[in-house]
Protein backbone atom coordinates (compact mmCIF):
# COMPACT_ATOMS: atom_id res chain seq x y z
CA UNK A 1 0.00 0.00 0.00
CA UNK A 2 1.27 3.45 -0.92
CA UNK A 3 1.25 6.35 1.56
CA UNK A 4 -2.08 8.14 1.42
CA UNK A 5 -3.77 5.25 -0.38
CA UNK A 6 -7.37 4.79 0.70
CA UNK A 7 -8.34 1.29 1.69
CA UNK A 8 -11.85 -0.06 1.22
CA UNK A 9 -13.56 -1.66 4.19
CA UNK A 10 -14.92 -5.19 3.89
CA UNK A 11 -18.46 -3.77 3.79
CA UNK A 12 -17.51 -1.42 0.95
CA UNK A 13 -15.98 -4.28 -1.04
CA UNK A 14 -19.06 -6.47 -0.52
CA UNK A 15 -21.37 -3.64 -1.60
CA UNK A 16 -19.32 -2.85 -4.72
CA UNK A 17 -19.20 -6.54 -5.70
CA UNK A 18 -22.96 -6.86 -5.36
CA UNK A 19 -23.56 -3.64 -7.30
CA UNK A 20 -21.32 -4.91 -10.10
CA UNK A 21 -23.39 -8.11 -10.17
CA UNK A 22 -26.52 -6.01 -10.72
CA UNK A 23 -28.12 -6.03 -7.27
CA UNK A 24 -30.58 -3.27 -6.41
CA UNK A 25 -30.30 -1.32 -3.17
CA UNK A 26 -33.11 -3.40 -1.68
CA UNK A 27 -31.30 -6.62 -2.66
CA UNK A 28 -28.10 -5.22 -1.12
CA UNK A 29 -29.96 -4.49 2.11
CA UNK A 30 -31.49 -7.96 2.18
CA UNK A 31 -28.18 -9.73 1.53
CA UNK A 32 -26.10 -7.68 3.97
CA UNK A 33 -28.64 -7.00 6.74
CA UNK A 34 -27.85 -3.29 6.38
CA UNK A 35 -30.45 -0.53 6.17
CA UNK A 36 -31.02 1.25 2.87
CA UNK A 37 -29.51 4.39 4.39
CA UNK A 38 -26.38 2.45 5.42
CA UNK A 39 -26.16 0.93 1.92
CA UNK A 40 -26.28 4.40 0.36
CA UNK A 41 -23.62 5.72 2.73
CA UNK A 42 -21.31 2.73 2.25
CA UNK A 43 -21.72 2.86 -1.54
CA UNK A 44 -21.06 6.61 -1.66
CA UNK A 45 -18.00 6.30 0.58
CA UNK A 46 -16.52 3.49 -1.55
CA UNK A 47 -17.21 5.26 -4.83
CA UNK A 48 -15.70 8.47 -3.47
CA UNK A 49 -12.54 6.68 -2.29
CA UNK A 50 -12.09 5.18 -5.75
CA UNK A 51 -13.26 8.25 -7.72
CA UNK A 52 -16.05 6.24 -9.35
CA UNK A 53 -19.00 8.22 -10.70
CA UNK A 54 -21.41 5.68 -12.15
CA UNK A 55 -22.56 2.07 -12.16
CA UNK A 56 -20.42 1.60 -15.26
CA UNK A 57 -17.36 2.77 -13.35
CA UNK A 58 -18.15 0.28 -10.57
CA UNK A 59 -18.54 -2.49 -13.14
CA UNK A 60 -15.21 -1.66 -14.82
CA UNK A 61 -13.47 -1.54 -11.43
CA UNK A 62 -14.96 -4.92 -10.46
CA UNK A 63 -13.84 -6.44 -13.76
CA UNK A 64 -10.32 -5.08 -13.28
CA UNK A 65 -10.23 -6.53 -9.76
CA UNK A 66 -11.39 -9.94 -11.01
CA UNK A 67 -14.45 -9.82 -8.76
CA UNK A 68 -16.88 -11.00 -11.41
CA UNK A 69 -14.81 -14.11 -12.18
CA UNK A 70 -15.32 -15.30 -8.60
CA UNK A 71 -18.05 -17.79 -7.80
Secondary structure, 3 states (H helix, E strand, C coil): CCCCCCCCCHHHHHHHHHHHCCCCHHHHHHHHCCCHHHHHHHHHHHHHHHCCCCHHHHHHHHHHHCHHHCC
